[in-house]
């Protein structure tokens, strides 16, 4: 019969799993702020999930337009979301996903573009820092308009050497703009909400 000590050791090792895949203590979002003419103060709402893994923004005025009847300064807008994330001590790999929803109404000859970029400091963006822009045209978005989704995914690596310096800054830079082939055809593009989520966290050795 195995001794009690042997059984306890076996159970502990089984729970821990292989060293190369051991789960890191979760990184968590602790605060955020926005800046840009697409998200001035008073035109957005934000919330952080209870577990600190998800940040959600709702925008009231992040929209652009072009063509007849559109203000000349409304063709392009930007909004930067700056997020402070607390990471556990040691090296952590994580997936940071950003999902945006909006609405597009574009007459023939008008295109709308949503560009994004991601930065992390201190730390590294291993992939996904400069995703291709999303471009929509009148096909499928003309007439009464239609909703669209842009989904980005960045692989991040953070190495916390000193626990007193475990908060990193993650910036999601976004820009939306419209273009009209003849300057008369009308089009509009909005960003209505953004959700940023931290997942697939694991230790890197």
C-alpha positions in Angstrom: 0.0 0.0 0.0 1.3 3.4 -0.9 2.1 5.7 2.0 0.0 8.8 2.6 3.0 11.0 1.8 3.4 9.3 -1.6 -0.3 9.7 -2.4 -0.2 13.4 -1.5 2.9 14.0 -3.7 1.3 12.2 -6.6 -1.9 14.2 -6.4 0.1 17.5 -6.1 2.1 16.7 -9.3 -1.1 15.7 -11.2 -2.7 19.0 -10.3 0.4 21.0 -11.3 0.6 19.5 -14.7 3.7 19.7 -17.0 6.0 22.6 -16.2 5.9 23.9 -19.7 2.2 24.4 -19.7 1.5 25.5 -16.1 -1.1 28.2 -15.9 0.0 31.6 -14.9 -1.8 33.6 -12.2 -4.2 35.7 -14.3 -3.2 39.1 -15.5 -6.0 41.6 -14.8 -7.1 44.9 -16.2 -7.1 47.5 -13.4 -8.0 50.8 -15.2 -8.4 52.4 -18.6 -8.7 55.8 -20.3 -9.4 57.1 -23.8 -8.2 60.0 -26.0 -9.0 61.3 -29.4 -11.6 63.2 -31.3 -13.7 60.1 -31.8 -14.2 59.6 -28.0 -14.3 63.0 -26.3 -15.3 63.1 -22.6 -19.0 62.5 -22.0 -19.5 60.4 -25.2 -18.6 56.9 -24.0 -19.2 54.4 -21.2 -16.8 51.8 -19.9 -16.8 48.8 -17.6 -14.3 46.1 -16.4 -15.5 42.6 -15.7 -15.4 41.3 -12.2 -12.5 38.9 -13.0 -10.5 41.7 -14.6 -10.2 39.8 -17.9 -12.5 41.9 -20.1 -12.9 45.7 -20.8 -15.9 47.0 -22.7 -16.5 50.5 -24.2 -19.6 51.9 -25.7 -19.2 55.0 -28.0 -21.9 57.6 -28.8 -19.9 59.9 -31.1 -17.2 57.7 -32.8 -18.5 58.1 -36.4 -17.3 59.6 -39.6 -19.0 60.7 -42.8 -18.2 62.0 -46.3 -20.1 63.4 -49.3 -23.0 65.7 -49.8 -24.3 67.1 -46.6 -21.4 65.8 -44.4 -19.3 68.3 -42.4 -15.9 68.8 -44.1 -14.0 67.9 -40.8 -15.9 64.6 -40.2 -14.1 62.4 -42.7 -11.6 61.0 -40.1 -11.6 60.3 -36.4 -9.3 58.5 -33.9 -9.6 57.0 -30.5 -6.8 55.5 -28.4 -7.8 53.2 -25.5 -5.0 53.0 -22.9 -5.2 50.1 -20.5 -3.3 49.4 -17.4 -2.8 45.6 -16.8 -1.3 44.0 -13.7 0.7 40.9 -14.5 2.0 38.2 -12.1 5.7 38.0 -11.4 7.7 36.1 -13.9 7.3 35.6 -17.6 3.7 35.4 -19.0 2.4 34.8 -22.5 -1.2 36.0 -23.1 -3.6 36.6 -26.0 -5.2 40.0 -26.0 -8.2 40.1 -28.3 -10.1 43.2 -29.5 -13.5 43.1 -31.1 -15.3 46.1 -32.5 -18.9 46.5 -33.7 -20.2 49.4 -35.8 -22.6 50.4 -38.5 -21.9 51.4 -42.2 -24.1 53.2 -44.7 -22.3 53.8 -47.9 -23.6 55.0 -51.3 -21.9 53.6 -54.4 -18.4 55.0 -54.8 -17.8 55.4 -51.0 -15.5 53.3 -48.9 -15.0 53.2 -45.2 -11.8 52.1 -43.5 -11.1 51.0 -39.9 -7.4 50.8 -39.0 -5.9 49.6 -35.7 -2.6 49.2 -34.0 -1.5 47.8 -30.6 1.5 48.6 -28.4 2.6 47.2 -25.0 5.1 48.7 -22.6 7.0 47.2 -20.9 6.7 43.9 -22.8 6.5 42.6 -26.3 3.8 42.2 -29.0 4.9 38.9 -30.6 2.3 39.1 -33.4 -0.9 40.9 -34.3 0.4 44.4 -33.4 -0.3 45.8 -36.9 -3.3 44.0 -38.3 -4.6 44.8 -41.8 -7.2 47.5 -41.9 -10.9 46.6 -42.5 -12.4 48.2 -45.6 -16.1 48.2 -46.4 -17.8 49.5 -49.5 -21.3 50.0 -50.8 -21.7 46.3 -51.6 -23.6 44.9 -48.6 -23.6 48.3 -46.8 -25.6 50.5 -49.1 -29.2 51.5 -48.8 -30.4 51.2 -45.2 -26.9 50.2 -44.1 -25.6 47.2 -42.2 -23.6 46.3 -39.1 -19.9 45.1 -39.3 -17.4 43.5 -37.0 -13.6 43.9 -36.8 -11.8 41.3 -34.7 -8.0 41.6 -33.9 -5.8 39.3 -31.8 -2.4 40.1 -30.4 0.1 37.7 -28.8 1.8 39.4 -25.9 4.7 38.5 -23.6 5.5 40.3 -20.4 8.4 39.5 -18.0 7.9 41.0 -14.5 11.2 40.9 -12.7 10.3 43.1 -9.8 6.8 42.7 -8.3 6.7 46.5 -7.6 6.8 47.1 -11.4 4.2 44.6 -12.5 1.7 47.1 -14.2 2.1 47.4 -17.9 0.4 49.7 -20.4 -1.4 48.3 -23.4 -2.6 50.8 -26.0 -5.2 50.1 -28.7 -5.0 52.8 -31.4 -7.9 53.0 -33.8 -8.7 55.3 -36.7 -11.8 55.3 -39.0 -12.2 57.3 -42.2 -14.3 57.5 -45.3 -13.6 58.4 -48.9 -15.9 59.3 -51.7 -14.9 58.7 -55.3 -16.7 61.8 -56.6 -17.0 63.9 -53.5 -20.8 63.8 -53.7 -21.8 60.3 -52.9 -22.6 60.1 -49.1 -21.3 57.5 -46.7 -21.0 57.1 -42.9 -19.1 54.7 -40.7 -19.4 54.3 -36.9 -17.7 52.4 -34.1 -20.4 51.6 -31.6 -18.5 49.4 -29.1 -15.2 47.8 -28.3 -14.4 44.7 -26.2 -10.8 43.9 -25.1 -10.2 40.5 -23.5 -7.2 38.8 -22.0 -7.0 35.0 -22.5 -4.8 32.0 -23.1 -2.4 33.0 -20.3 0.5 30.7 -19.6 4.0 30.8 -18.2 6.9 31.2 -20.6 10.2 29.6 -19.6 
